[in-house]
Amino acid sequence: MGCGSTGAGAYNLFQMGAEFVHLLDLNKSIVKPVQTSLKKFSNKYKIHIGSLEKTNFSNNSLDFILCQG
């Protein structure tokens, strides 16, 4: 996980039919650019700021993790 500055991975997942995507990144400066990039999917994602090493996701709550870069 790590959505990067545009959320391109999430965009691709939506194009493949994802219903909802969680985006996680250490840097809070990604929020506005990602919101702009994913504007047409505004109710289908949530941005989380934090580390992959410590998340608030419960066990078995995600179908898979996509990590790019």
ABEGO torsion letter per residue (X at the ends): XEAEAAGAAAAAAAAAGBABBBBBBABAAAAAAAAAAAAAAAAABBBBBEBAABBABBBGABABBBBBX
